[in-house]
Amino acid sequence: MKINSLLLFVGFVLFNACNGQEKQTPKPVTTEKNEINEIDILKEFGLLKSAEDSGYPFYTLEIEFPERKFSEFFVLNIADLPELDPGILTEWEGKYVSFEYTSEIINALLDVRQNGKSLLGVKPSELPKGLKKISGTLSGAAKVTEGDLPSTIKIHDPKHQSLEFDFFVIQELVDAEGKLVVGYYDRRTENKIISLKLATEFNK
């Protein structure tokens, strides 16, 4: 994935998160306590408003819940659903879908600075207010991310604590490996779809 595509994806998700979507996470119709890294699997159905390509293999889906008068955004990794043709998502827009998803709090890394300079080319004015930050040694960024899935990097603070972030490593981060950096991040809810199908019973 190119860094421009990544920044667009991060910005899109950030925009939705900053507009109060996190506070309106839908209540599931049913809940199953299956084990996927100790995260509950939730079942739901709603009206698919849009399916945006966020850089392969990720898609951002906006699903509306008309009876509850709000919509929510979900992340879909199309590589996790080989039986699902990406082209069919557009055909499903405006129709009801049933799906399973997980919902968890993640640390979303938005900027990394070294000596006060952004390694990602992000201007301070482009970041929202109230972000958390961690200062420490960068690790896990020894090589540029290859492929479509992010790497896991860490920032260790002076108290020997550390935070992990899923992120696409670019050369600027490789050059900062093992050095002191400041990471700016946001705590947000990530709703990740793990199964999706057309809800034929609601599209008659």
DOLUMPA-141433 format. One line per 10 residues: their letters; for each residue x, y, z of N, C-alpha, C. Coordinates in pm, 1 decimal. Example, Ala and Ser with C-alpha at 12.3 -4.5 7.8 and 13.67 -1.06 7.14 Angstrom:
// residues 2
AS> 1319.0 -569.0 780.0 1230.0 -450.0 780.0 1320.0 -330.0 780.0  1285.0 -225.0 708.0 1367.0 -106.0 714.0 1290.0 3.0 787.0
This chain:
// residues 204
MKINSLLLFV> 83.8 -119.0 0.0 0.0 0.0 0.0 87.9 124.9 0.0  61.4 223.7 -87.7 135.4 348.2 -89.6 100.8 429.7 33.2  197.7 517.1 76.1 174.8 597.7 195.5 60.8 696.2 175.9  42.2 746.9 48.6 -69.0 838.7 24.7 -202.0 770.8 47.8  -212.6 644.0 4.3 -336.5 569.0 26.5 -359.7 546.3 174.3  -251.5 519.3 246.3 -263.2 497.8 390.0 -313.7 622.8 459.1  -254.6 739.1 424.1 -295.8 863.1 489.4 -441.2 895.7 458.4  -484.2 866.8 334.7 -624.5 888.2 300.7 -714.9 800.0 384.5  -671.9 673.1 400.8 -751.2 579.2 480.5 -759.6 624.3 625.4  -641.6 662.5 682.9 -639.0 707.9 822.0 -725.3 831.4 838.3
GFVLFNACNG> -713.9 925.1 741.0 -792.3 1047.5 750.1 -940.5 1021.5 742.6  -980.6 927.2 656.2 -1122.8 895.7 642.9 -1180.0 839.2 771.5  -1106.0 743.8 830.2 -1152.0 683.7 954.9 -1151.7 786.5 1066.7  -1048.0 871.7 1070.2 -1038.9 974.7 1173.9 -1155.4 1070.1 1162.9  -1191.1 1110.8 1040.3 -1302.1 1202.5 1021.4 -1430.8 1146.0 1079.5  -1456.1 1019.6 1052.6 -1578.6 957.9 1103.2 -1574.4 942.0 1254.0  -1459.3 907.0 1307.9 -1447.3 889.1 1452.0 -1468.0 1019.9 1524.1  -1419.9 1129.5 1463.7 -1429.7 1260.4 1528.1 -1568.6 1319.1 1515.7  -1655.0 1257.5 1441.3 -1791.6 1306.2 1426.9 -1889.4 1226.1 1511.0  -1842.6 1167.8 1617.5 -1931.3 1106.3 1715.8 -1979.2 968.4 1682.7
QEKQTPKPVT> -1921.8 904.5 1583.1 -1969.8 772.1 1547.8 -1943.5 671.4 1658.2  -1833.1 690.0 1732.1 -1796.2 590.5 1832.9 -1902.0 578.3 1941.3  -1973.7 688.8 1967.2 -2070.9 687.9 2075.1 -2199.3 616.1 2037.8  -2213.5 580.4 1906.6 -2339.3 523.8 1862.1 -2323.8 381.2 1811.6  -2227.6 309.5 1864.6 -2207.4 172.3 1821.4 -2336.4 92.8 1836.6  -2381.6 27.3 1731.5 -2510.9 -40.1 1736.0 -2515.5 -152.8 1837.2  -2631.1 -166.1 1899.5 -2652.2 -281.1 1987.2 -2679.8 -402.4 1900.4  -2612.1 -511.7 1920.4 -2630.6 -628.0 1834.3 -2766.9 -691.8 1852.4  -2818.1 -746.8 1742.4 -2942.7 -821.7 1751.5 -2922.4 -944.4 1838.5  -2812.0 -1015.1 1815.1 -2774.3 -1127.4 1900.2 -2625.3 -1120.4 1923.4
TEKNEINEID> -2580.0 -1180.9 2028.7 -2437.3 -1181.3 2059.6 -2391.9 -1322.7 2085.7  -2282.6 -1362.0 2020.5 -2224.6 -1493.7 2042.5 -2086.4 -1475.9 2102.6  -2055.5 -1545.7 2208.9 -1924.7 -1535.6 2272.4 -1832.6 -1642.3 2217.5  -1790.1 -1621.6 2092.6 -1691.1 -1709.6 2033.3 -1552.5 -1653.3 2063.1  -1452.4 -1740.6 2059.8 -1318.5 -1695.3 2093.8 -1240.4 -1658.8 1968.7  -1216.0 -1528.1 1946.3 -1120.4 -1479.7 1849.0 -1037.6 -1377.7 1924.7  -923.9 -1422.1 1978.7 -841.2 -1335.9 2062.1 -921.6 -1275.3 2176.3  -1013.5 -1355.0 2231.6 -1094.6 -1316.0 2346.0 -1184.8 -1196.3 2315.8  -1222.8 -1178.6 2191.1 -1312.4 -1070.4 2151.1 -1446.6 -1131.5 2111.3  -1554.6 -1073.6 2160.5 -1686.7 -1124.2 2126.7 -1718.0 -1101.5 1979.3
ILKEFGLLKS> -1790.5 -1196.1 1919.7 -1840.9 -1181.3 1784.4 -1986.4 -1136.7 1793.3  -2018.5 -1025.2 1728.1 -2152.6 -968.0 1733.5 -2222.7 -987.9 1599.4  -2352.2 -1015.2 1605.5 -2432.1 -1032.2 1484.3 -2524.0 -912.1 1468.0  -2540.1 -866.9 1341.9 -2621.1 -747.9 1317.4 -2669.9 -748.9 1173.0  -2765.6 -663.6 1140.6 -2804.9 -641.2 1002.8 -2842.1 -494.7 986.7  -2824.2 -443.8 864.5 -2854.1 -304.0 839.4 -2847.7 -275.5 690.8  -2866.3 -148.8 656.6 -2870.6 -105.3 517.6 -2731.5 -56.2 475.6  -2673.8 -121.2 375.7 -2541.5 -82.7 328.1 -2552.5 46.4 246.6  -2500.1 155.3 301.6 -2507.1 284.6 233.1 -2392.0 302.8 135.7  -2271.4 258.8 173.2 -2156.8 275.8 84.3 -2048.4 175.9 119.9
AEDSGYPFYT> -1964.2 145.4 21.0 -1848.8 57.6 39.6 -1732.3 121.3 -33.7  -1641.4 183.8 40.2 -1530.7 257.9 -18.9 -1400.8 177.2 -11.2  -1331.7 170.2 -123.8 -1200.2 106.4 -128.6 -1101.5 195.6 -54.9  -1043.3 145.4 54.6 -949.3 222.7 135.2 -805.5 180.2 110.1  -781.4 114.3 -1.3 -649.1 61.3 -32.4 -647.5 -86.9 -3.3  -634.6 -168.0 -107.0 -645.0 -313.0 -92.5 -556.2 -362.1 22.1  -609.1 -453.4 105.2 -737.4 -525.3 93.9 -849.3 -464.4 179.7  -834.9 -337.1 219.4 -929.8 -280.1 314.0 -1040.8 -200.9 245.2  -1160.8 -216.1 299.4 -1276.7 -138.0 257.3 -1340.9 -76.8 381.1  -1397.3 41.6 363.5 -1472.2 106.1 471.1 -1619.7 105.3 433.2
LEIEFPERKF> -1700.1 39.3 515.8 -1843.0 26.8 489.2 -1922.1 115.6 583.7  -2014.1 190.7 527.4 -2109.1 265.1 610.3 -2241.2 189.5 607.7  -2286.4 149.2 724.3 -2410.8 72.8 735.7 -2509.6 151.5 821.5  -2627.7 166.7 769.2 -2732.1 243.8 837.6 -2829.2 149.9 909.7  -2877.4 196.1 1023.2 -2977.8 123.7 1100.4 -3100.7 214.0 1108.4  -3186.6 209.3 1002.9 -3298.0 304.5 991.1 -3390.4 307.4 1111.9  -3418.2 190.9 1170.1 -3509.3 187.1 1284.1 -3452.0 262.5 1402.7  -3319.2 267.4 1413.4 -3252.1 336.2 1524.2 -3200.0 473.6 1484.1  -3219.4 508.6 1356.3 -3192.1 642.3 1303.5 -3045.8 685.5 1319.9  -2953.4 596.8 1287.0 -2812.5 634.8 1281.8 -2738.3 534.2 1194.0
SEFFVLNIAD> -2616.6 569.4 1158.9 -2532.4 480.5 1080.0 -2396.7 466.6 1148.6  -2321.5 363.6 1108.7 -2192.1 335.4 1169.6 -2095.1 291.6 1060.2  -1966.1 308.9 1085.9 -1863.2 270.5 990.6 -1793.1 143.3 1038.1  -1762.2 56.2 941.6 -1698.9 -71.7 970.2 -1581.9 -92.9 874.6  -1479.5 -161.2 923.7 -1364.0 -196.5 841.6 -1381.9 -339.8 792.2  -1354.7 -360.5 665.0 -1362.5 -494.1 605.6 -1230.2 -525.2 536.1  -1168.6 -635.9 575.1 -1048.6 -685.8 507.3 -1094.4 -792.4 409.2  -1097.7 -756.2 281.7 -1152.9 -846.6 181.4 -1072.0 -974.6 170.9  -944.8 -970.9 212.2 -861.1 -1091.4 207.6 -908.3 -1195.4 308.3  -980.8 -1151.7 411.9 -1033.2 -1244.9 511.8 -1158.8 -1316.1 463.3
LPELDPGILT> -1217.6 -1267.1 353.5 -1342.3 -1324.6 301.5 -1322.8 -1360.5 154.1  -1246.6 -1466.0 125.9 -1216.8 -1501.6 -13.9 -1340.4 -1536.3 -95.7  -1448.5 -1572.4 -27.6 -1570.0 -1607.5 -101.1 -1647.3 -1483.7 -146.1  -1605.6 -1365.2 -100.2 -1677.1 -1242.3 -131.1 -1607.7 -1167.6 -244.3  -1680.4 -1145.2 -354.4 -1627.2 -1071.2 -469.1 -1635.7 -921.6 -438.0  -1521.6 -850.1 -438.7 -1524.7 -707.4 -407.5 -1621.4 -628.2 -495.3  -1635.1 -671.7 -621.2 -1722.4 -599.9 -713.2 -1868.8 -603.2 -672.6  -1906.1 -703.4 -592.6 -2046.6 -717.6 -555.6 -2086.1 -618.7 -446.4  -1986.9 -563.6 -376.3 -2018.3 -468.4 -270.2 -2093.8 -348.0 -324.2  -2051.0 -298.6 -439.7 -2119.8 -184.6 -501.2 -2263.3 -220.9 -537.1
EWEGKYVSFE> -2284.6 -342.9 -583.7 -2419.5 -387.3 -619.4 -2509.5 -397.3 -496.4  -2449.3 -418.6 -380.4 -2527.0 -432.9 -257.3 -2561.5 -298.2 -192.8  -2503.2 -190.9 -242.0 -2532.9 -60.5 -183.8 -2682.5 -29.9 -199.0  -2742.2 16.8 -89.5 -2886.2 42.9 -89.6 -2969.2 -78.5 -51.3  -2901.2 -189.7 -17.6 -2971.1 -311.7 22.8 -2931.2 -351.0 164.6  -3015.6 -434.9 225.6 -2986.6 -482.0 360.6 -2885.5 -597.0 356.2  -2794.7 -594.9 452.4 -2695.9 -701.1 466.1 -2697.5 -751.2 610.1  -2662.8 -876.2 627.7 -2642.6 -931.6 761.1 -2493.1 -958.5 774.3  -2440.5 -937.6 893.7 -2295.6 -950.2 909.5 -2259.3 -980.9 1053.6  -2137.2 -1029.3 1070.0 -2078.2 -1049.5 1200.7 -1957.1 -958.4 1211.1
YTSEIINALL> -1933.8 -906.5 1330.3 -1820.0 -816.3 1345.4 -1765.3 -822.7 1487.5  -1643.0 -774.3 1501.4 -1583.5 -758.5 1633.0 -1565.5 -609.8 1658.8  -1565.5 -573.2 1784.2 -1551.4 -432.5 1821.4 -1452.0 -423.7 1937.1  -1345.0 -349.6 1916.3 -1244.6 -336.7 2021.0 -1181.0 -198.3 2018.7  -1123.5 -159.8 2132.2 -1052.6 -34.0 2142.5 -909.5 -54.8 2095.5  -863.8 29.4 2003.8 -728.3 17.8 1951.3 -654.8 150.8 1968.3  -522.5 144.1 1961.2 -440.0 263.9 1958.2 -411.3 296.1 1812.3  -468.1 406.1 1763.4 -449.4 445.1 1623.7 -338.7 549.8 1615.7  -224.4 511.7 1559.9 -109.8 601.1 1548.6 -131.4 698.4 1432.9  -120.8 827.7 1461.9 -147.3 929.9 1360.6 -23.0 1007.6 1319.6
DVRQNGKSLL> 76.3 1010.7 1405.1 199.1 1080.1 1368.4 314.7 1030.9 1453.8  433.8 1035.0 1396.8 557.3 1001.6 1468.7 655.7 1115.1 1441.9  708.5 1173.4 1548.0 800.8 1285.5 1532.0 936.6 1253.4 1592.8  1038.4 1307.3 1528.8 1175.5 1294.6 1578.3 1238.4 1433.8 1575.8  1283.7 1477.2 1692.4 1338.2 1612.9 1706.3 1238.8 1718.0 1658.4  1111.4 1694.0 1689.0 1006.9 1789.5 1655.5 958.4 1785.3 1512.0  1016.0 1700.1 1427.6 977.1 1691.5 1286.8 898.7 1563.9 1260.6  786.0 1577.8 1191.1 702.6 1462.5 1157.7 773.1 1374.0 1056.7  782.2 1245.8 1087.3 841.5 1149.0 995.1 742.7 1105.8 887.9  616.4 1144.0 905.9 511.0 1105.9 811.9 467.3 1222.1 723.5
GVKPSELPKG> 528.8 1337.1 745.8 491.6 1454.1 667.0 358.4 1514.1 708.7  319.5 1492.1 833.8 191.5 1542.1 883.5 212.8 1678.0 950.8  132.3 1776.1 913.4 139.9 1907.3 975.1 61.5 1907.0 1106.8  108.9 1979.2 1208.6 36.2 1985.6 1336.8 -109.6 2026.6 1319.6  -136.5 2114.7 1222.8 -274.1 2162.4 1201.1 -364.8 2052.9 1146.7  -304.5 1944.2 1096.1 -383.9 1835.2 1039.2 -425.7 1732.9 1144.2  -373.5 1747.1 1265.6 -407.1 1653.7 1372.3 -516.6 1711.6 1461.1  -607.3 1627.8 1508.2 -711.9 1675.9 1600.1 -652.3 1707.3 1737.0  -724.9 1786.6 1812.7 -679.3 1819.6 1947.6 -707.6 1703.4 2041.7  -633.3 1699.9 2151.0 -659.6 1600.1 2254.8 -597.9 1464.8 2231.8
LKKISGTLSG> -503.5 1454.8 2136.8 -438.8 1325.8 2113.2 -348.2 1289.0 2230.5  -333.3 1159.7 2252.8 -238.9 1110.0 2352.1 -102.1 1099.3 2285.9  3.1 1097.5 2366.4 135.9 1081.8 2309.2 223.0 994.4 2398.6  320.7 932.1 2337.7 415.8 849.2 2409.9 554.8 877.2 2354.0  649.2 901.6 2442.5 787.2 927.5 2402.5 873.0 806.9 2438.0  959.5 766.5 2348.2 1045.2 652.5 2376.4 1116.6 602.7 2253.1  1170.4 481.9 2262.8 1249.2 422.5 2155.1 1160.3 346.5 2057.7  1180.9 371.1 1930.0 1103.6 304.0 1825.5 1164.6 168.4 1793.6  1080.8 65.4 1786.7 1127.0 -67.5 1746.4 1022.3 -133.0 1657.9  1064.3 -238.0 1586.7 972.9 -307.1 1495.8 964.7 -242.4 1359.5
AAKVTEGDLP> 1046.8 -136.5 1337.8 1043.6 -63.8 1210.4 1173.9 -81.7 1134.3  1233.7 -199.8 1144.6 1365.7 -224.4 1084.7 1360.3 -230.3 932.2  1243.7 -254.9 874.4 1233.6 -259.7 729.3 1097.8 -207.8 683.7  1095.6 -158.8 562.3 972.0 -105.9 504.1 869.4 -217.9 491.4  744.9 -187.6 524.2 639.0 -286.9 513.9 619.3 -329.6 369.0  620.0 -459.1 345.8 594.3 -513.5 213.4 459.7 -585.4 215.5  387.7 -575.6 107.5 256.4 -640.8 104.2 145.6 -544.2 143.5  29.3 -601.3 167.8 -90.7 -521.3 188.9 -130.6 -504.8 334.9  -65.1 -576.7 426.0 -102.5 -570.4 566.5 2.3 -493.0 645.7  -40.8 -417.9 748.1 52.4 -335.3 824.7 146.2 -417.8 911.5
STIKIHDPKH> 258.1 -356.2 947.7 351.3 -415.7 1043.0 308.4 -375.7 1183.8  369.1 -437.8 1284.1 345.8 -399.4 1423.1 472.2 -332.2 1474.8  459.7 -207.1 1513.0 573.8 -134.7 1566.7 546.7 -100.3 1712.7  653.7 -70.0 1786.4 641.6 -38.3 1928.2 716.0 90.6 1959.1  666.3 161.7 2059.3 738.1 275.1 2115.9 751.1 249.0 2265.3  873.5 239.9 2312.7 901.6 210.5 2453.0 928.1 341.5 2527.0  857.2 365.9 2635.4 881.3 488.6 2711.8 989.2 463.3 2817.7  1038.5 569.7 2882.7 1149.3 554.9 2977.8 1118.7 464.7 3097.3  990.5 437.4 3122.7 953.7 352.7 3235.9 943.9 206.4 3194.2  999.0 174.6 3079.4 1002.3 37.0 3028.3 863.4 -15.0 2993.1
QSLEFDFFVI> 771.0 77.0 2973.6 640.8 39.5 2920.1 646.4 57.2 2770.0  549.5 2.2 2700.3 548.7 16.8 2555.3 406.9 8.3 2501.9  387.4 68.0 2387.0 260.2 58.8 2316.5 286.7 2.4 2178.1  196.4 -83.3 2130.9 207.1 -140.1 1997.3 107.9 -71.9 1904.1  148.6 -57.3 1779.6 62.6 3.4 1678.1 74.3 -77.2 1549.1  -39.4 -101.0 1484.8 -38.0 -158.2 1350.7 -19.5 -43.2 1252.8  88.5 -48.9 1174.1 120.5 65.8 1089.7 203.8 21.2 970.0  191.5 94.6 860.1 271.6 67.4 742.0 403.7 143.2 753.7  511.8 68.7 766.4 643.2 128.4 788.4 697.8 185.3 657.5  737.4 312.7 661.5 801.2 377.1 547.3 949.2 398.9 579.4
QELVDAEGKL> 1025.8 444.1 480.9 1170.5 456.2 499.3 1206.9 550.8 613.2  1128.6 656.7 630.7 1156.2 752.5 737.8 1148.3 687.2 874.7  1059.6 590.0 889.8 1050.5 517.0 1016.4 1166.1 417.8 1030.3  1205.7 358.0 919.3 1321.3 266.9 922.5 1444.7 342.3 971.6  1462.7 463.9 922.9 1578.6 544.7 962.1 1574.5 581.7 1110.2  1454.7 579.1 1170.8 1439.9 616.0 1311.9 1439.6 493.9 1404.0  1455.0 374.8 1348.3 1457.2 251.8 1429.1 1563.5 260.6 1538.1  1522.9 230.8 1661.8 1615.5 231.7 1773.5 1644.6 369.5 1829.9  1577.6 470.3 1776.2 1601.0 607.0 1821.0 1479.9 661.2 1897.4  1501.0 774.2 1965.7 1393.8 835.2 2042.5 1296.3 907.6 1950.2
VVGYYDRRTE> 1167.9 878.9 1968.1 1062.6 942.8 1889.8 945.7 977.3 1982.0  853.7 1054.9 1929.0 729.6 1084.8 1999.6 614.6 1039.4 1910.0  529.9 951.4 1960.4 414.9 903.3 1885.4 287.5 968.9 1933.4  206.3 1017.2 1840.7 77.1 1077.2 1872.5 -31.6 980.2 1826.7  -119.2 944.5 1918.4 -217.5 842.4 1886.9 -352.6 873.2 1948.8  -451.2 803.3 1900.0 -589.0 819.5 1946.4 -642.7 684.3 1988.8  -719.5 681.6 2095.6 -787.8 559.4 2138.9 -926.3 560.5 2076.3  -955.6 461.2 1996.0 -1083.9 461.6 1926.4 -1137.7 319.2 1910.7  -1263.3 312.9 1877.5 -1327.9 183.8 1856.6 -1312.0 141.3 1711.4  -1264.7 18.8 1690.6 -1255.4 -37.6 1556.4 -1359.0 -148.7 1542.7
NKIISLKLAT> -1452.9 -129.0 1452.8 -1553.6 -230.2 1421.5 -1508.1 -303.4 1295.8  -1475.4 -431.5 1309.8 -1418.8 -508.2 1198.7 -1514.0 -620.6 1157.4  -1558.3 -615.1 1033.4 -1650.0 -717.1 981.9 -1572.9 -845.1 951.0  -1627.5 -959.2 997.6 -1561.6 -1088.0 973.0 -1648.1 -1180.9 886.5  -1774.3 -1144.1 863.9 -1858.6 -1217.0 768.4 -1965.6 -1121.5 718.9  -2005.4 -1139.3 594.0 -2100.4 -1046.2 532.5 -2177.2 -1117.2 422.7  -2308.8 -1099.8 421.2 -2390.4 -1156.7 314.4 -2515.9 -1071.7 296.0  -2576.6 -1087.2 181.0 -2699.6 -1015.0 150.9 -2813.8 -1070.9 233.7  -2888.9 -982.2 299.2 -3003.0 -1025.7 382.5 -3126.2 -1029.4 293.4  -3140.2 -1138.6 219.9 -3246.8 -1148.8 119.8 -3384.9 -1131.0 179.7
EFNK> -3403.4 -1173.5 306.6 -3535.6 -1164.4 366.3 -3580.3 -1021.0 390.0  -3483.8 -925.7 386.1 -3517.4 -785.1 409.3 -3513.1 -702.9 281.4  -3490.4 -767.2 167.4 -3478.7 -693.7 41.7 -3589.7 -730.6 -56.0  -3702.0 -770.8 -5.5 -3813.7 -809.4 -92.7 -3892.0 -684.7 -132.5
